[in-house]
């Protein structure tokens, strides 16, 4: 192991627990990186306190998901603090457009690209190289240490990817289709050749609720594609899916977590747990 940095304190934050895990996998004992968002909380409902804001303004570097994933309050804050260097990891992968098409470059349409690239471990492997490069620039003395750790972690990600293929392979071909409430599993479908269907309208909020027409559209989709299960995400509202389940007799699977890690959970644990939930609901 390499000695910790002496003399110069480098303050780095990550926007979410998952990004913090990736950076810590590379930075090891040299630099410890905290997440701005607490564990478990959905990044989209989190409101920062004064203490959080003070901590963010003291940081020199922030690693972010990018692709317009971060909430407006944070984006605005960072825009007004130009001295903080923000590394948007999503800029270093080729993103999928919502709806599953391969995207290139940036477009004026803000919500064009899907930021949930963590459902593809190989894209995560790409951002690990990015993290390693940035840390090596920030702290050149640690460069060989970061590169070694990044390579080790990347081989874990390749093993993870192989395991996900193996697990999903247990699902009969006819059932290799998922319906979830949000458009968050596009990368999973893209990498592992699953059909992903979405059960909700793009800007669905619990206040407005689904219209009867929305409901009818989803029920048609379920019948047309013979979908067996709706996967409910921990982070979303259940009223809509419950109505759909009543009307179709479809099975509801709970526990899928798409946005964030639970306390002490690593990214690798997160992927394995979600895959286990998917497989156990589609195999038996």
C-alpha positions as CSV (number, residue, x, y, z in Angstrom):
1,X,0.0,0.0,0.0
2,X,1.0,3.5,-0.6
3,X,1.4,6.2,2.2
4,X,-1.4,8.7,2.4
5,X,-0.9,12.2,1.1
6,X,1.2,14.2,3.4
7,X,1.2,18.0,3.5
8,X,-1.4,18.7,0.9
9,X,-5.0,18.0,1.6
10,X,-6.9,17.2,-1.6
11,X,-10.7,17.5,-1.1
12,X,-12.7,15.5,-3.5
13,X,-16.4,14.7,-3.4
14,X,-18.7,12.5,-5.5
15,X,-22.3,13.4,-6.2
16,X,-23.8,9.9,-5.3
17,X,-22.7,7.0,-3.2
18,X,-22.2,4.9,-6.3
19,X,-19.8,7.4,-7.8
20,X,-18.0,7.7,-4.4
21,X,-17.5,3.9,-4.4
22,X,-16.0,4.0,-7.9
23,X,-13.6,6.8,-7.0
24,X,-12.6,5.1,-3.7
25,X,-11.9,1.9,-5.5
26,X,-9.2,3.8,-7.4
27,X,-8.1,6.3,-4.7
28,X,-7.7,3.6,-2.0
29,X,-6.0,4.9,1.1
30,X,-4.4,7.9,-0.5
31,X,-7.6,10.0,-0.8
32,X,-10.9,9.3,0.8
33,X,-14.0,10.5,-1.1
34,X,-17.4,11.1,0.4
35,X,-20.7,11.3,-1.4
36,X,-22.8,14.5,-1.4
37,X,-26.0,12.5,-1.4
38,X,-26.5,10.3,1.6
39,X,-27.0,6.5,1.2
40,X,-30.5,5.1,0.5
41,X,-32.0,8.6,-0.3
42,X,-33.2,9.0,-3.9
43,X,-30.9,11.6,-5.5
44,X,-34.0,13.3,-6.9
45,X,-35.7,14.0,-3.6
46,X,-32.7,15.0,-1.6
47,X,-32.5,18.6,-0.2
48,X,-29.2,19.7,1.1
49,X,-28.7,21.4,4.4
50,X,-26.4,24.4,5.1
51,X,-23.7,22.0,6.3
52,X,-23.8,20.1,3.1
53,X,-23.5,23.2,1.0
54,X,-20.6,24.4,3.0
55,X,-18.8,21.1,2.5
56,X,-19.4,21.2,-1.2
57,X,-18.0,24.7,-1.5
58,X,-14.8,23.6,0.2
59,X,-14.2,20.8,-2.3
60,X,-11.7,21.2,-5.2
61,X,-13.0,18.4,-7.4
62,X,-16.4,16.7,-7.7
63,X,-17.0,13.5,-9.7
64,X,-20.5,13.4,-11.0
65,X,-22.7,11.1,-13.1
66,X,-23.3,13.8,-15.7
67,X,-25.7,13.4,-18.6
68,X,-28.1,15.8,-16.7
69,X,-28.5,13.3,-13.9
70,X,-27.7,15.6,-11.1
71,X,-30.5,17.7,-9.6
72,X,-30.9,21.3,-10.6
73,X,-29.9,22.7,-7.1
74,X,-26.5,21.1,-7.4
75,X,-26.0,22.0,-11.0
76,X,-26.8,25.6,-10.3
77,X,-24.5,25.7,-7.3
78,X,-21.6,24.3,-9.2
79,X,-22.2,26.7,-12.1
80,X,-21.8,29.6,-9.6
81,X,-18.6,28.0,-8.1
82,X,-16.4,27.9,-11.1
83,X,-13.3,27.2,-9.0
84,X,-14.6,23.7,-8.3
85,X,-13.6,21.3,-11.1
86,X,-16.5,19.0,-12.0
87,X,-15.8,15.7,-13.8
88,X,-18.9,14.5,-15.5
89,X,-18.2,10.8,-16.0
90,X,-21.0,10.4,-18.5
91,X,-19.0,12.5,-20.9
92,X,-16.5,9.6,-21.1
93,X,-18.8,6.8,-22.3
94,X,-20.9,6.5,-25.4
95,X,-24.4,7.1,-23.9
96,X,-27.6,5.5,-25.0
97,X,-30.5,7.8,-26.0
98,X,-33.7,7.3,-24.0
99,X,-35.5,4.6,-26.0
100,X,-32.4,2.6,-26.4
101,X,-30.5,4.1,-29.3
102,X,-26.8,4.7,-29.2
103,X,-26.1,8.4,-28.7
104,X,-23.2,10.5,-29.7
105,X,-22.1,13.9,-28.5
106,X,-24.3,16.4,-26.8
107,X,-27.6,17.7,-28.0
108,X,-29.8,20.7,-27.0
109,X,-32.4,18.3,-25.8
110,X,-31.5,17.9,-22.2
111,X,-33.2,14.6,-21.5
112,X,-32.0,13.0,-24.6
113,X,-29.4,10.6,-23.0
114,X,-30.0,8.0,-20.4
115,X,-27.6,8.6,-17.4
116,X,-28.1,5.2,-15.8
117,X,-25.0,3.7,-17.4
118,X,-24.2,1.8,-14.2
119,X,-26.4,-1.0,-15.5
120,X,-23.5,-1.9,-17.9
121,X,-20.3,-2.9,-15.9
122,X,-18.2,-2.4,-19.0
123,X,-19.2,1.2,-19.4
124,X,-18.4,1.6,-15.7
125,X,-15.0,0.1,-16.5
126,X,-14.5,2.9,-19.0
127,X,-15.2,5.6,-16.3
128,X,-12.7,3.9,-13.9
129,X,-10.0,4.7,-16.5
130,X,-11.2,8.3,-16.5
131,X,-11.1,8.4,-12.7
132,X,-7.6,7.0,-12.6
133,X,-6.4,9.5,-15.2
134,X,-7.9,12.5,-13.2
135,X,-6.5,11.3,-9.9
136,X,-3.1,10.8,-11.5
137,X,-3.2,14.4,-12.8
138,X,-4.3,15.7,-9.4
139,X,-1.8,13.7,-7.5
140,X,1.1,12.6,-9.9
141,X,3.0,10.8,-7.1
142,X,0.1,8.4,-6.7
143,X,-0.2,7.7,-10.4
144,X,1.2,4.2,-10.5
145,X,-0.9,3.3,-7.4
146,X,-4.1,4.5,-9.0
147,X,-3.4,2.7,-12.2
148,X,-2.8,-0.6,-10.4
149,X,-5.9,-0.2,-8.4
150,X,-8.0,0.8,-11.4
151,X,-6.8,-2.3,-13.3
152,X,-7.6,-4.6,-10.4
153,X,-11.1,-3.2,-10.1
154,X,-11.6,-3.4,-13.8
155,X,-10.9,-7.1,-13.7
156,X,-13.6,-7.3,-11.0
157,X,-16.0,-5.5,-13.3
158,X,-15.3,-8.0,-16.2
159,X,-16.0,-10.8,-13.7
160,X,-19.2,-9.1,-12.7
161,X,-20.2,-8.7,-16.3
162,X,-19.6,-12.4,-17.0
163,X,-21.6,-13.4,-13.9
164,X,-24.5,-11.2,-15.0
165,X,-24.6,-12.9,-18.4
166,X,-24.5,-16.3,-16.7
167,X,-27.3,-15.4,-14.2
168,X,-29.6,-13.8,-16.8
169,X,-29.0,-16.8,-19.0
170,X,-31.1,-18.8,-16.6
171,X,-34.2,-16.9,-17.7
172,X,-36.0,-18.7,-20.5
173,X,-35.7,-16.8,-23.8
174,X,-39.4,-16.1,-24.0
175,X,-39.3,-14.4,-20.6
176,X,-36.3,-12.3,-21.2
177,X,-38.3,-9.1,-21.0
178,X,-38.7,-6.7,-18.2
179,X,-41.2,-4.0,-17.4
180,X,-40.3,-1.4,-14.9
181,X,-41.8,1.9,-13.9
182,X,-39.1,4.2,-15.1
183,X,-36.8,4.3,-18.1
184,X,-33.8,3.3,-16.0
185,X,-32.8,-0.2,-17.3
186,X,-31.9,0.7,-20.9
187,X,-28.2,-0.1,-20.4
188,X,-29.1,-3.5,-18.9
189,X,-31.2,-4.3,-22.0
190,X,-28.5,-3.0,-24.3
191,X,-25.7,-5.0,-22.7
192,X,-27.5,-8.3,-22.0
193,X,-30.0,-8.4,-24.8
194,X,-33.1,-8.1,-22.7
195,X,-36.3,-6.4,-23.9
196,X,-37.1,-3.6,-21.5
197,X,-40.6,-2.1,-21.4
198,X,-41.6,1.0,-19.5
199,X,-44.8,1.2,-17.6
200,X,-45.1,4.9,-17.1
201,X,-45.5,8.2,-18.9
202,X,-42.2,10.2,-19.0
203,X,-43.1,13.0,-16.5
204,X,-45.2,10.9,-14.2
205,X,-45.5,12.4,-10.7
206,X,-47.5,11.1,-7.8
207,X,-49.5,14.3,-7.6
208,X,-51.0,14.0,-11.0
209,X,-51.2,10.3,-11.2
210,X,-51.8,8.2,-14.3
211,X,-54.7,9.0,-16.6
212,X,-57.0,6.1,-17.7
213,X,-55.5,6.4,-21.1
214,X,-52.0,5.8,-19.6
215,X,-53.3,2.8,-17.8
216,X,-54.9,1.4,-21.0
217,X,-51.7,1.8,-22.9
218,X,-49.6,-0.1,-20.4
219,X,-52.2,-2.9,-20.2
220,X,-52.1,-3.2,-24.0
221,X,-48.3,-3.4,-23.9
222,X,-48.5,-6.2,-21.3
223,X,-50.9,-8.2,-23.3
224,X,-49.1,-7.7,-26.6
225,X,-45.7,-8.8,-25.3
226,X,-47.0,-11.3,-22.8
227,X,-45.1,-9.6,-19.9
228,X,-45.2,-11.6,-16.7
229,X,-43.8,-9.3,-14.1
230,X,-43.6,-5.5,-13.3
231,X,-40.5,-4.6,-11.4
232,X,-41.2,-1.9,-8.8
233,X,-38.3,0.3,-7.9
234,X,-37.6,1.2,-4.3
235,X,-37.5,4.8,-5.4
236,X,-40.9,5.1,-7.0
237,X,-44.6,5.3,-6.4
238,X,-46.5,2.1,-6.4
239,X,-50.1,3.3,-6.9
240,X,-49.8,3.1,-10.7
241,X,-48.4,-0.4,-10.9
242,X,-50.9,-1.7,-8.4
243,X,-53.7,-0.5,-10.6
244,X,-52.1,-2.2,-13.6
245,X,-51.6,-5.4,-11.6
246,X,-55.2,-5.4,-10.6
247,X,-56.3,-5.1,-14.2
248,X,-54.0,-7.7,-15.6
249,X,-53.2,-10.1,-12.9
250,X,-49.5,-9.4,-13.5
251,X,-47.0,-10.2,-10.8
252,X,-45.4,-7.4,-8.9
253,X,-41.7,-7.7,-8.0
254,X,-40.4,-5.4,-5.3
255,X,-36.9,-4.4,-4.1
256,X,-35.3,-3.3,-7.4
257,X,-33.0,-0.4,-6.6
258,X,-32.0,1.7,-9.5
259,X,-30.6,5.0,-8.2
260,X,-28.4,4.5,-5.2
261,X,-26.6,2.2,-2.8
262,X,-27.7,1.2,0.7
263,X,-25.3,1.9,3.5
264,X,-22.1,-0.1,3.2
265,X,-23.2,-1.6,-0.1
266,X,-20.7,-1.5,-3.0
267,X,-21.5,-1.0,-6.7
268,X,-20.7,-4.7,-7.4
269,X,-23.1,-5.8,-4.6
270,X,-25.8,-3.4,-6.0
271,X,-25.6,-5.0,-9.4
272,X,-25.6,-8.6,-8.1
273,X,-28.6,-7.9,-5.8
274,X,-30.7,-6.3,-8.7
275,X,-29.8,-9.2,-11.0
276,X,-30.8,-11.7,-8.3
277,X,-34.2,-10.0,-7.9
278,X,-34.7,-10.0,-11.7
279,X,-33.7,-13.7,-12.1
280,X,-35.7,-15.0,-9.1
281,X,-38.8,-13.3,-10.4
282,X,-38.5,-14.5,-14.0
283,X,-37.2,-18.1,-13.5
284,X,-39.5,-19.7,-11.0
